[in-house]
Amino acid sequence: MVIPVIHPAWLRPPVGMTDGYSLEMTAKDRPALAEAASLIAPETPIAITFLPGESMDARIAAAADVRAFGFEPMPHLSARRIGSHEELEQIVRRTVAEADAHRMFLVAGDPPVPVGPFADTMALLETGLFEQSGVTAIGIAGHPEGHPAMSEAQCWDALDRKHAEITRRGMATLIVTQFGFDADPFIAWLETLRARGIDSPVRIGVPGPAGIKTLMRFAARCGVGASTAVLAKYGISISKLLGTAGPDALVDRLAARLTPAHGPVRLHFYPFGGLTRTVEWINDYEAHHP
């Protein structure tokens, strides 16, 4: 089967802001995926995170479930959590064979010291294993609000080098950003990205609807900007941390400000409140924004 380097959905402009969205899940979310599957648009890309404590078999089984339900799996690989070249080869080759995966998302990972020979995303790419195994697209992270361990210049340098290496190896680059609460950093970052000559598709990270305390916990863990002013734009009051919040205001602002000059852009939802709840929000938003 021939898999296009860029999914055909990218070749047409989005009908609405949530058209062509993608989702994220963990290996433990397999029952939640089964519950939500009938609500998810066909061929939706679904990323499977690489969390500590989850086995290789569990992650591959989750990717296989994604494919079996008619969606597009994009497994994460965390460089510093992979113990050997043999482990990496087994992960990649098994995921391609068992889940028909043709895109993978690479990150360095949180551990300050690698457990094996891979210190970062470049070390994974330089093995040549991905293109040799039939992977046609590599996802990498974008950080519109910066990275806790890197300067802004270092972030851009790393993105430039990864994009160049992926291109050199004949694969497509897909950029997925960290989630945020404010449209302004996303728009500014996109403008800088395109000015640097990178025209790769971008997926903007959007937090799915969740309890406000849950959103705050993930924001603190990920270093996302969550000042009082930013949260007010998003619809959260610091004085009222009970209840839930959805991304309506953020998605509305992105829809109002994105133009063709920002290049191919879609939304990537982090389902902090659960897959079903997130997809129900997406479908409701689509119904009210035809």
C-alpha positions in Angstrom: 0.0 0.0 0.0 1.4 3.4 -1.0 1.0 6.0 1.7 1.2 9.7 0.7 3.9 11.7 2.4 1.4 14.4 3.3 -2.1 13.3 4.0 -4.6 14.4 1.4 -6.5 16.4 4.0 -3.6 18.9 4.0 -4.1 19.6 0.3 -7.4 21.3 0.8 -8.3 24.3 3.0 -10.2 23.5 6.1 -14.0 23.7 5.9 -14.1 24.9 9.5 -11.6 25.5 12.3 -11.9 22.0 13.7 -11.8 20.3 10.3 -9.0 17.8 10.1 -8.3 17.8 13.8 -6.0 15.3 15.6 -6.1 13.8 19.1 -3.8 12.4 21.7 -4.1 9.3 23.9 -2.0 7.0 26.1 -1.8 3.2 26.0 -4.2 3.2 29.0 -6.8 5.0 27.0 -7.7 2.0 24.8 -11.1 1.5 26.4 -11.8 5.2 26.1 -10.9 5.1 22.4 -13.3 2.2 21.9 -16.0 4.3 23.6 -15.3 7.4 21.6 -14.5 5.8 18.2 -18.0 6.2 16.7 -17.8 10.0 17.4 -14.4 10.6 15.8 -14.0 11.6 12.2 -12.6 8.9 9.9 -8.8 8.9 9.3 -8.3 11.3 12.2 -4.6 11.3 13.2 -4.2 10.0 16.8 -0.9 10.3 18.7 0.0 7.7 21.3 2.2 9.2 24.0 5.4 7.5 25.3 4.8 7.5 29.0 7.0 5.9 31.7 5.5 2.8 33.2 3.7 1.8 29.9 5.2 -1.2 28.1 6.2 -1.4 24.5 3.6 -4.0 23.9 0.9 -1.7 25.3 1.9 1.2 23.2 2.0 -0.9 20.0 -1.4 -2.4 20.9 -2.9 1.1 21.3 -1.5 2.1 17.9 -3.0 -1.0 16.4 -6.3 -0.2 17.9 -6.1 3.3 16.3 -5.6 1.8 12.9 -8.3 -0.9 13.4 -10.9 1.8 14.2 -10.0 3.5 10.9 -7.8 6.3 12.3 -4.1 7.3 11.6 -1.7 6.3 14.4 1.2 8.5 15.2 3.2 6.9 18.0 5.5 9.0 20.2 9.1 7.9 20.8 11.0 9.4 23.7 14.7 9.3 22.9 16.1 9.3 26.4 13.7 6.5 27.5 14.9 4.1 24.9 17.6 1.7 26.2 19.3 0.5 23.1 19.5 0.4 19.3 17.8 -3.0 19.4 14.9 -1.6 21.4 14.5 1.3 19.0 14.5 -1.1 16.0 12.0 -3.4 17.6 9.6 -0.4 18.5 9.8 1.0 15.0 9.6 -2.2 13.0 6.8 -3.7 15.1 4.7 -0.5 15.1 5.0 -0.3 11.3 4.1 -4.0 10.9 1.4 -4.3 13.6 -0.3 -0.9 13.3 0.5 0.0 9.7 2.0 3.3 11.1 3.7 5.6 8.7 4.2 8.6 10.8 6.0 8.9 14.2 6.5 11.7 16.6 9.9 12.2 18.1 10.9 14.0 21.4 14.0 14.0 23.5 12.0 13.3 26.7 12.1 14.5 30.2 14.9 12.4 31.8 18.0 14.6 32.2 20.2 11.5 31.6 19.4 9.1 28.8 18.9 5.4 29.8 20.5 4.4 26.5 22.4 5.8 23.5 19.9 8.4 22.4 20.2 11.9 23.9 17.7 13.7 21.6 15.6 13.6 18.5 18.5 14.0 16.2 20.1 10.9 17.6 17.0 8.9 16.6 16.9 10.4 13.1 20.5 9.7 12.4 20.0 6.0 12.8 18.2 6.0 9.4 15.8 3.5 10.8 12.6 5.4 10.1 12.9 5.9 6.4 14.3 2.3 6.1 11.2 1.0 7.8 8.6 2.8 5.6 7.9 5.8 7.8 7.1 8.7 5.6 6.4 11.6 8.1 8.1 12.6 11.3 6.4 14.8 13.9 8.4 17.2 16.0 7.5 19.6 18.7 6.9 23.3 18.5 7.2 25.6 21.5 5.3 28.9 20.9 5.8 29.8 24.6 9.3 28.6 24.9 11.0 25.6 26.5 12.0 25.4 30.2 15.4 24.0 29.4 16.2 26.0 26.2 16.4 29.6 25.1 14.3 30.8 22.3 17.3 30.8 19.9 18.1 27.2 20.9 14.5 26.2 20.2 14.5 27.6 16.7 18.0 26.2 16.0 16.8 22.7 17.1 13.7 22.9 15.0 15.6 24.1 11.9 18.1 21.2 12.3 15.5 18.6 12.8 13.4 19.9 9.8 16.5 19.8 7.6 17.5 16.3 8.6 14.0 14.9 8.1 13.8 16.5 4.7 17.3 15.2 3.8 16.1 11.7 4.6 13.1 12.0 2.2 10.4 12.3 4.9 7.8 15.0 5.6 8.0 17.1 8.7 4.8 17.6 10.8 5.0 20.1 13.7 2.8 19.8 16.7 2.9 22.5 19.3 2.6 22.4 23.0 -0.9 23.3 24.2 -1.7 26.9 25.3 -4.5 29.2 26.4 -3.8 32.3 24.4 -3.9 32.7 20.6 -1.3 35.5 20.5 1.8 33.3 21.1 0.6 30.8 18.5 0.1 33.5 15.8 3.5 35.2 16.5 5.2 31.8 16.5 3.6 30.8 13.2 4.7 34.1 11.6 8.3 33.5 12.7 8.2 29.9 11.5 7.0 30.9 8.0 9.5 33.8 7.9 12.3 31.3 8.5 11.2 29.4 5.4 9.6 26.4 7.1 6.4 25.6 5.3 5.6 22.3 7.0 2.1 21.5 8.3 1.5 22.7 11.9 -0.9 21.4 14.4 -1.7 23.9 17.2 -2.1 22.3 20.6 -5.5 23.0 22.2 -6.6 21.7 25.6 -9.8 19.7 25.4 -12.6 20.7 27.9 -11.7 19.7 31.5 -12.0 20.7 35.1 -10.2 24.0 35.7 -8.0 22.5 38.4 -7.0 19.7 35.9 -6.1 22.3 33.3 -4.1 24.2 35.8 -2.2 21.1 36.9 -1.2 20.3 33.3 -0.2 23.9 32.7 2.1 23.9 35.7 3.6 20.6 34.7 4.2 21.6 31.1 5.4 25.2 31.8 2.5 26.7 29.8 1.8 30.4 30.3 -1.2 30.8 32.6 -1.2 34.3 34.0 -4.4 35.9 35.3 -4.7 37.9 32.1 -4.2 34.9 29.8 -6.6 32.8 31.8 -9.2 35.5 31.7 -8.9 35.5 27.8 -9.5 31.8 27.9 -12.5 32.2 30.2 -11.0 31.1 33.5 -11.1 33.2 36.7 -8.3 32.6 39.2 -10.9 33.4 42.0 -13.2 30.6 40.7 -11.2 27.4 40.2 -14.3 25.1 40.5 -16.1 24.0 37.4 -14.9 23.3 33.9 -13.6 25.2 30.9 -13.5 24.5 27.2 -11.4 26.0 24.4 -14.3 27.9 22.7 -12.7 31.4 23.1 -9.2 30.2 22.0 -10.5 28.4 18.9 -12.7 31.4 18.0 -9.7 33.7 18.2 -7.5 31.4 16.2 -10.2 31.2 13.5 -10.5 35.0 13.4 -6.7 35.5 13.0 -5.4 32.7 10.9 -4.9 33.5 7.2 -3.4 31.6 4.2 -0.1 33.4 5.0 0.2 31.2 8.1 0.4 28.1 5.9 -1.3 24.7 6.5 -2.6 24.7 10.1 -4.9 22.3 11.9 -5.7 21.8 15.6 -4.4 19.0 17.9 -6.5 18.3 20.9 -5.0 17.2 24.3 -8.0 15.5 25.9 -7.3 16.3 29.5 -11.0 15.8 30.3 -11.2 12.5 28.4 -11.5 11.5 24.8 -15.2 11.3 24.6 -15.7 14.6 26.2 -13.2 16.2 23.9 -14.7 14.7 20.7 -18.2 15.7 21.8 -17.0 19.3 22.2 -15.4 19.2 18.7 -18.6 17.9 17.2 -20.7 20.5 19.0 -18.4 23.3 17.9 -18.6 22.1 14.3 -22.4 22.0 14.4 -22.5 25.6 15.6 -19.8 26.9 13.3 -20.6 25.4 9.8 
